[in-house]
Amino acid sequence: MPHHAPPPLRFDDERTRKRGRRIATMFDRIAPTYDLLNHLLSGNTDVRWRKKAARLLDLQGTERVLDACCGTGDLSVAMLDGGAGVVTGTDFASAMIDIAKEKAGDRIRFHVADTTALPFEDASFDVATIGFGVRNLEDMDAGFREIRRVLKPGGRFMVLEFSRPPNPLFRGVYYTYFMIVLPMIGNLVSGGSDNAYTYLPRSVMAFPGPNALTKRLQDAGFGQVDVTSLTGGIACIHIAHVPDQVPPQRRRGTERLQ
Ligand SMILES: C[S@@+](CC[C@H](N)C(=O)[O-])C[C@H]1O[C@@H](n2cnc3c(N)ncnc32)[C@H](O)[C@@H]1O
């Protein structure tokens, strides 16, 4: 999609709209136990991964960073602590945002917003991040195009997401935990009537591998994509670069929130 093209419609078909609503409702419901379960079920590995993501971006203290699908704000905070100049967090589940606000105080601005229709002008940010969120997007390609739109020429988009370990032995042990033990504990602690923690392994299995994800990012208008595997391939960091030279932009007539 060219940089100056209009933004994608939000939830532009009924199926996508329903999926978006279902996901937002699910995260609103698990918000109170989200952080606890994340840290418990990953043995705090998630904290290390977010720090590593900030380190790989090598932030210089001047960057405007958008953390989309920010949830309870852990990646937003990691970006600020990792050297970002200004961080803005967005998510469409308001209960997750409420917790993010409590956590970060006035250090970070948080807004309830859909990643496929962001309330920001073109080329507003130097860096955008999504941690464990692209898998949940009701329309991932629309989300990528929208992130691309709000990034400046030369900007970067960091995706931190679960992946499938390449080693068959390690994969076997990990899948047993991920598909059997994790949903049991997760649904028990969160009172899982809508099976949020059964959805987690299912959504990871359906998610594209590193090469396919790279292609989807490039189809959305990004150039070079650098991939870093984490913890034997359980997770992956993709850093997608916006080419330096882009056509002149047409500004969107949306409210500027920052
Ligand atoms: C697994 S959580 C990750 C939260 C956080 N980034 C982290 O690192 O822990 C995924 C988040 O993506 C959000 N999300 C999914 N689709 C979204 C969309 N289309 N727009 C905004 N937020 C979305 C959910 O509400 C949820 O808070």
PDBQT file of the ligand as one rigid body, heavy atoms in Angstrom, charges set to zero:
ROOT
HETATM    1  C1  LIG A 301      -1.340 -10.770  24.669  1.00  0.00    +0.000 C 
HETATM    2  S1  LIG A 301      -1.715  -9.087  24.927  1.00  0.00    +0.000 S 
HETATM    3  C2  LIG A 301      -0.130  -8.298  24.871  1.00  0.00    +0.000 C 
HETATM    4  C3  LIG A 301      -0.042  -7.059  25.700  1.00  0.00    +0.000 C 
HETATM    5  C4  LIG A 301       1.336  -6.397  25.786  1.00  0.00    +0.000 C 
HETATM    6  N1  LIG A 301       1.783  -5.895  24.518  1.00  0.00    +0.000 N 
HETATM    7  C5  LIG A 301       2.383  -7.291  26.375  1.00  0.00    +0.000 C 
HETATM    8  O1  LIG A 301       3.530  -7.294  25.887  1.00  0.00    +0.000 OA
HETATM    9  O2  LIG A 301       2.095  -7.977  27.366  1.00  0.00    +0.000 OA
HETATM   10  C6  LIG A 301      -2.412  -8.626  23.381  1.00  0.00    +0.000 C 
HETATM   11  C7  LIG A 301      -3.106  -7.280  23.398  1.00  0.00    +0.000 C 
HETATM   12  O3  LIG A 301      -3.451  -6.911  22.062  1.00  0.00    +0.000 OA
HETATM   13  C8  LIG A 301      -4.664  -6.192  22.122  1.00  0.00    +0.000 C 
HETATM   14  N2  LIG A 301      -5.257  -6.158  20.788  1.00  0.00    +0.000 N 
HETATM   15  C9  LIG A 301      -5.560  -7.196  19.967  1.00  0.00    +0.000 A 
HETATM   16  N3  LIG A 301      -6.067  -6.737  18.823  1.00  0.00    +0.000 NA
HETATM   17  C10 LIG A 301      -6.075  -5.387  18.902  1.00  0.00    +0.000 A 
HETATM   18  C11 LIG A 301      -6.481  -4.350  18.030  1.00  0.00    +0.000 A 
HETATM   19  N4  LIG A 301      -6.991  -4.603  16.837  1.00  0.00    +0.000 N 
HETATM   20  N5  LIG A 301      -6.342  -3.069  18.438  1.00  0.00    +0.000 NA
HETATM   21  C12 LIG A 301      -5.837  -2.781  19.655  1.00  0.00    +0.000 A 
HETATM   22  N6  LIG A 301      -5.450  -3.719  20.543  1.00  0.00    +0.000 NA
HETATM   23  C13 LIG A 301      -5.564  -5.009  20.164  1.00  0.00    +0.000 A 
HETATM   24  C14 LIG A 301      -5.491  -6.926  23.161  1.00  0.00    +0.000 C 
HETATM   25  O4  LIG A 301      -6.524  -6.138  23.670  1.00  0.00    +0.000 OA
HETATM   26  C15 LIG A 301      -4.415  -7.250  24.203  1.00  0.00    +0.000 C 
HETATM   27  O5  LIG A 301      -4.331  -6.278  25.200  1.00  0.00    +0.000 OA
ENDROOT
TORSDOF 0
